[in-house]
Amino acid sequence: MSASSSVVETLARIKREAEETGRSEKELFRVHIHKLNSKNRNALAAIPFSKRILLLPQCLRNPDCPAPQNEEGYICQQCSPDCQVNILSQKAHTLGYKGCYILPGGSMIPRLIAATKPQAVIGISCEEEALLGLLTLDKHGIAAYGVLLLRDGCMNTAVDLDYALTIISLTKSEGTTFPP
Ligand code: SF4
């Protein structure tokens, strides 16, 4: 599963709009992400944890992370109780998620989706990666939800942990009342 030409065109159109209007790309990406998250929230909430996967960016690891890497991404060694990756992946495992993957890059996603066939995907990433993933998964009928990094970059990034844990734990009883 790769980004279709229509997904690539949507991203290009948003970038053109940013250039023409002087608005920031990130701001425009966030508007679209918000719409897609709102559309998918109830569907996500109704899907059992065992049919969901969680995708985490490698940049969320501690800078001195010792995790080895294999074909499924980085393998957390749970070396730090404060590490956001550790906290989020432990939560997903405790809830019974089908999988939780720490990705070195987005190129691994199509293979993981093909291998695990999830009904729902929660991904933590920067704006552009989130929108690319949401649009692509939407075309494949997978309920996807993007949680944005508070601070992005190649390393030492951060996420709103409480918010991410709430989305990961979302169930049907909360899906209709939780704010988008
Ligand atoms: S807890 Fe896991 S992801 Fe975090 S620094 Fe340690 S090995 Fe890396």
Residues whose N, C-alpha, C, O or C-beta is under 5 A from the ligand:
A	BS01	SF4	R61 N62 C65 P66 A67 C76 Q77 Q78 C79 S80 C83 V85 N86
